[in-house]
Amino acid sequence: MKKSFVLVFMVVSFLCLSFFTTAHAYPNIYIGQEIYFGNGPGTTGGGEFKVYPWGSTEELFRSFCLETDEYISYGTKYRVNDISTEARHGGSGGPDPDPISEQTAYLYHHFYHNSLAGYVHDDYHANLLQRAIWHFEEEGGGATNEYTTLADAAVSSGAWKGWADVRVINLVNAQTGACAQDQLTVAPVPEPATMLLLGSGLLGLAGAARRKFRK
């Protein structure tokens, strides 16, 4: 009976852990990876950019610019030099390196997870979002708009704190090594519920092993 209970507990813990870790699909992006960009909605010279692994037509995710004085070209091979929470080696405003703002993280997090209020994948909304990101990164984004207002309200109210799963991919040209436009992405972050389930599962394993050893 005890063995059956331990087995059931382990299976349930594993299934719960699997659910929490796969609830949101994250792009397979890593340091040293070679990627290229395609054109998506937006007419500002910024995003949406479609991101692909080099040599593949499978879209990884969509991104937005952080800097206005560095560039990318469609179809050119770029290498992921680093993944961090800051833009580097460029920018017409802010320090170098330049940590992304909480407002930018809020906007991109909800864009990626399809939960950004009122967002539609068209030129109008992509332009608004790109300008809002440039605004918060001190890159001359221009006047405030519905997304700057939304992000400011979330941060000032305390509803949003920190960067969560939002990261910056610091890029270089794979052929020349020259710095290129930094882009936004997301990366998985362990959730408290996931860590609790993992800990419970490990405790269950430890208890089962201890009982077996005593027998």
PEZIPE-V590572 format. One record per backbone hydrogen bond with DSSP energy under -0.5 kcal/mol. NH is the residue of the N-H (numbers start at 0). CO is the residue of the C=O. E is the energy in kcal/mol with one decimal. If there is no record, write none. Layout:
BEGIN
nh:NH co:CO e:E
nh:NH co:CO e:E
END
This chain:
BEGIN
nh:4 co:0 e:-2.1
nh:5 co:1 e:-2.4
nh:6 co:2 e:-2.2
nh:7 co:3 e:-2.6
nh:8 co:4 e:-2.6
nh:9 co:5 e:-2.4
nh:10 co:6 e:-2.3
nh:11 co:7 e:-2.7
nh:12 co:8 e:-2.5
nh:13 co:9 e:-2.2
nh:14 co:10 e:-2.5
nh:15 co:11 e:-2.6
nh:16 co:12 e:-2.5
nh:17 co:13 e:-2.5
nh:18 co:14 e:-2.1
nh:19 co:15 e:-2.3
nh:20 co:16 e:-2.1
nh:21 co:17 e:-1.0
nh:21 co:18 e:-0.5
nh:22 co:18 e:-0.6
nh:28 co:26 e:-1.6
nh:31 co:79 e:-3.3
nh:32 co:29 e:-1.8
nh:34 co:77 e:-2.8
nh:35 co:51 e:-2.3
nh:37 co:49 e:-2.6
nh:39 co:47 e:-1.3
nh:48 co:62 e:-2.2
nh:49 co:37 e:-2.6
nh:50 co:60 e:-2.6
nh:51 co:35 e:-2.7
nh:52 co:57 e:-0.7
nh:53 co:33 e:-2.9
nh:55 co:52 e:-1.9
nh:58 co:56 e:-0.7
nh:59 co:50 e:-3.5
nh:60 co:50 e:-0.8
nh:62 co:48 e:-2.2
nh:65 co:181 e:-1.3
nh:74 co:36 e:-1.5
nh:75 co:72 e:-1.6
nh:77 co:34 e:-2.9
nh:78 co:171 e:-3.0
nh:79 co:32 e:-2.7
nh:80 co:78 e:-0.9
nh:80 co:169 e:-2.5
nh:81 co:169 e:-1.2
nh:83 co:167 e:-2.3
nh:86 co:97 e:-2.8
nh:96 co:86 e:-0.6
nh:97 co:86 e:-3.1
nh:98 co:96 e:-0.6
nh:99 co:84 e:-2.2
nh:104 co:100 e:-2.2
nh:105 co:101 e:-2.4
nh:106 co:102 e:-2.4
nh:107 co:103 e:-2.7
nh:108 co:104 e:-2.5
nh:109 co:105 e:-2.0
nh:110 co:106 e:-2.1
nh:111 co:107 e:-3.1
nh:112 co:108 e:-2.0
nh:113 co:110 e:-1.4
nh:114 co:109 e:-3.1
nh:115 co:109 e:-1.1
nh:116 co:114 e:-0.6
nh:118 co:115 e:-2.2
nh:121 co:119 e:-2.4
nh:125 co:121 e:-2.4
nh:126 co:122 e:-2.5
nh:127 co:123 e:-1.9
nh:128 co:124 e:-2.5
nh:129 co:125 e:-2.5
nh:130 co:126 e:-2.4
nh:131 co:127 e:-2.0
nh:132 co:128 e:-2.3
nh:133 co:129 e:-2.5
nh:134 co:130 e:-2.3
nh:135 co:131 e:-2.3
nh:136 co:132 e:-1.8
nh:137 co:134 e:-1.3
nh:138 co:133 e:-3.3
nh:148 co:144 e:-2.3
nh:149 co:145 e:-1.8
nh:150 co:146 e:-2.3
nh:151 co:147 e:-2.4
nh:152 co:148 e:-2.1
nh:153 co:149 e:-1.8
nh:154 co:150 e:-2.2
nh:155 co:151 e:-2.8
nh:156 co:152 e:-1.7
nh:157 co:154 e:-1.0
nh:158 co:153 e:-1.1
nh:159 co:153 e:-1.5
nh:165 co:162 e:-2.4
nh:166 co:184 e:-2.7
nh:167 co:83 e:-3.3
nh:168 co:182 e:-2.9
nh:169 co:81 e:-2.5
nh:169 co:167 e:-0.7
nh:170 co:168 e:-0.7
nh:171 co:78 e:-1.9
nh:172 co:177 e:-3.0
nh:173 co:76 e:-2.1
nh:176 co:172 e:-2.7
nh:179 co:170 e:-2.5
nh:180 co:70 e:-1.2
nh:182 co:168 e:-1.8
nh:183 co:63 e:-1.2
nh:184 co:166 e:-2.7
nh:186 co:164 e:-2.5
nh:194 co:190 e:-2.5
nh:195 co:191 e:-2.3
nh:196 co:192 e:-2.3
nh:197 co:193 e:-2.5
nh:198 co:194 e:-2.5
nh:199 co:195 e:-2.5
nh:200 co:196 e:-2.4
nh:201 co:197 e:-2.3
nh:202 co:198 e:-2.3
nh:203 co:199 e:-2.3
nh:204 co:200 e:-2.1
nh:205 co:201 e:-2.6
nh:206 co:202 e:-2.6
nh:207 co:203 e:-2.3
nh:208 co:204 e:-2.5
nh:209 co:205 e:-2.2
nh:210 co:206 e:-2.2
nh:211 co:207 e:-2.1
nh:212 co:208 e:-2.2
nh:213 co:209 e:-2.2
nh:214 co:210 e:-1.9
END
